[in-house]
Structures are given as structure tokens and as C-alpha cells.
């Protein structure tokens, strides 16, 4: 039961450390390290399977009336099949001129319902921002002072414009600051351009970092890039 050295780059991000030379593990130590590693490996799998099972059962319950009408009994998986076919048909409609008109009519219908209007419109805009051309949706990744000037938060620049002030126009930056672990929700904030700190991260890297709560990071040099040296200091 000797520990064999392992390459940290192949450890899948798990706390698998190489054994010290000449040191042997006891049975209890061997069991404890393997059990803890197994827990770390199984946790995301269990959460994913639990969430998948929850969605599967939820969709199946919604489709139970259709299943009972067609087959006189509930058919396991019928709801999932209906969901896949329905999503596919929506995609077909979205790629068709007539279908887009039908979808636009549905959007106008939702826009007339007071409570659902805010939910549908907000979810639609955020989803399109993440699913569309990200280069156009989010210009770049920055750090903004939030909730106070001593704390930095990851945000995406959405637009930049000038604000009229008594001292003249001032450049401001509008950002979307996502929340962890769901980056489709967050805050819309407007900062003076001077208060925003640039990063070298891509949108994809920033999203992965937000979802993981910082466990998956692009690296300190990309999150906090070194400021360029002043031209006067260059020999």
C-alpha cells in the first residue's frame, strides 16, 4: 500500500499529493486519503445526477396527462421525449420566417401579462447575451469595486458612454456583474471609467471562474495584469 508519486498536472484538481520518499502509509491513512478523494470526485456527480433526476421527474409529471390520454397509463421518459421534440420544434420555428412571426406574437402576448412580462423579458435578454455573439454582448472583462472600494468583483463591460457633469463630460462604463454560481443573474452597475480595472481574461474564462466560485481561475497574472510602465521610465 505504498503511495506512488503523482503528477499534480494530472490530478484533476484533487488534493492528491505524492508520498514522501521512504514513508509508508498505514491502512487507516490509505483508507482515509482514498475515501476523502472519493467524496470529492462523487460530490459533483451526485449533484448532477440529482438535478438531472429532478428535472426528468418534473417534466414527466407535466406530461403525465398526455401520456395517460394516449397510452392509458404513464410512460416513463415520455415527458423527456416530448421536451426534446418541443425544443427542436422551437428551434425549427426560430430558423423560419413564418415561425419567427409566431414566436414574436408569443413574445408580445407575454409582454402584456404584468407579472410574467418582467420575468420573461429579463430572462430572455440575459440568455441571449450569453448564448449570442459574446464579443458583441460583452466587450471585455473588468474588475469593479463592489460592495466597497476595497473589494474587487468580476464584471462584463456592456457599453461605454459620456455623462454630463458640471466639470464637463465624464467617461462612464456600464457593466453586468454576475453572481455565483449562476452567472445569468447579477447586477447592472455604472461606474466612472477611472474606477474600472482592466483584466486579461476572456469572457469564457471569467464565466468559468464565476460559476466555480473562484476555484477555476485564469491565473493571477490574467486577473491582475501588471500595469504598463510609464513611457518616461523606459530607458
Order of alpha helices (4+ residues) and beta strands (2+ residues): alpha-alpha-alpha-alpha-alpha-beta-beta-beta-beta-beta-alpha-alpha
